[in-house]
Amino acid sequence: MSLDLTHKMIDFFPIETSLEAVKSDILKGSALGESLSKYRIYDYKFVSMIKVAEQINKLDDMFERLSEQYNEEIEHQTKMIGVVLEPLIIIIIGLIVGVIMVAMYSPMFDLSKIIG
């Protein structure tokens, strides 16, 4: 069963435990969407799309669409993190280079005062 494979792949405890209960609900005759809706860890959009897909018998297509949507969201969030972190990294590197420059030239200026 695909829930067994998913259960073996996931190491996140709340999802692991919910998949065990979802599996037992499905074996008792409950629908996947109804079983998943009992747990708050699953997104409302995810559960509602699964319920619709079960009704129209297109569960595999809906999982593909959901996978694409979540991948696009993750790519967007990753790009936004990069946009925010890039200026911070530039500032930190600039400060490090500035400290090194001051540490190098300070003794030379002190030496010129002693000689001059």
C-alpha positions in Angstrom: 0.0 0.0 0.0 1.3 3.5 -0.8 0.7 4.8 2.7 3.2 2.1 4.0 5.8 3.4 1.6 5.1 7.0 2.6 5.2 6.1 6.3 8.7 4.5 5.7 10.0 7.6 3.9 8.9 10.2 6.4 10.7 10.7 9.7 8.6 13.6 11.0 6.8 12.2 14.1 3.4 14.0 13.8 3.0 12.9 10.1 4.2 9.4 11.0 1.6 8.9 13.6 -1.2 10.4 11.6 -0.4 8.2 8.6 -0.8 5.1 10.8 -4.2 6.3 11.9 -5.1 7.3 8.3 -4.1 3.8 7.1 -6.3 2.1 9.7 -9.2 4.5 8.8 -8.9 3.6 5.1 -8.8 -0.1 5.9 -12.1 0.4 7.8 -13.6 2.0 4.7 -13.2 5.7 5.3 -12.1 8.1 2.5 -8.6 9.5 2.4 -9.7 13.1 2.5 -11.9 12.5 5.5 -9.1 10.6 7.3 -6.6 13.4 6.6 -9.0 16.2 7.7 -9.0 14.9 11.3 -5.4 16.1 11.6 -4.4 19.8 11.7 -1.0 19.1 10.4 -2.3 18.8 6.8 -3.1 22.0 5.0 -6.8 22.8 4.3 -6.1 23.2 0.6 -4.3 19.8 0.5 -7.2 18.0 2.2 -9.9 19.7 0.1 -8.1 19.0 -3.2 -7.8 15.3 -2.2 -11.6 15.2 -1.3 -12.5 16.7 -4.7 -10.0 14.3 -6.5 -11.6 11.3 -4.8 -15.0 12.4 -5.9 -14.0 12.7 -9.6 -11.7 9.7 -9.5 -8.6 11.8 -10.5 -6.4 11.3 -7.4 -3.2 10.7 -9.3 -3.6 13.9 -11.4 -4.4 15.9 -8.3 -1.3 14.7 -6.4 0.8 15.8 -9.4 -0.8 19.2 -9.4 -0.3 19.5 -5.6 3.3 18.5 -6.0 3.9 21.1 -8.6 2.2 23.8 -6.6 4.2 23.0 -3.4 7.5 22.8 -5.4 6.8 26.3 -6.9 6.0 27.7 -3.4 9.2 26.3 -2.0 11.3 27.7 -4.9 9.7 31.1 -4.4 10.4 31.0 -0.7 14.0 29.9 -1.3 14.5 32.8 -3.8 13.1 35.3 -1.2 15.5 34.0 1.5 18.4 34.5 -1.0 17.2 38.0 -1.8 17.1 38.9 1.9 20.4 37.1 2.9 22.5 38.5 0.0 22.8 42.1 1.3 23.4 40.8 4.8 26.3 38.6 3.6 27.8 41.5 1.7 27.6 43.8 4.7 29.2 41.1 7.0 32.0 40.5 4.5 32.6 44.3 4.1 32.9 44.6 7.9 35.4 41.8 8.0 37.5 43.3 5.2 37.3 46.7 6.9 38.6 45.3 10.2 41.4 43.6 8.4 42.4 46.8 6.5 42.4 48.8 9.7 44.4 46.2 11.5 47.0 46.2 8.6 47.3 50.0 8.2 47.2 51.0 11.8 50.7 49.8 12.6 52.0 51.5 9.5 50.6 54.9 10.5 51.9 54.5 14.0 55.4 53.6 12.6 55.3 56.8 10.4 54.6 58.9 13.5 57.5 57.4 15.3 59.9 57.9 12.3 58.5 61.3 11.4 
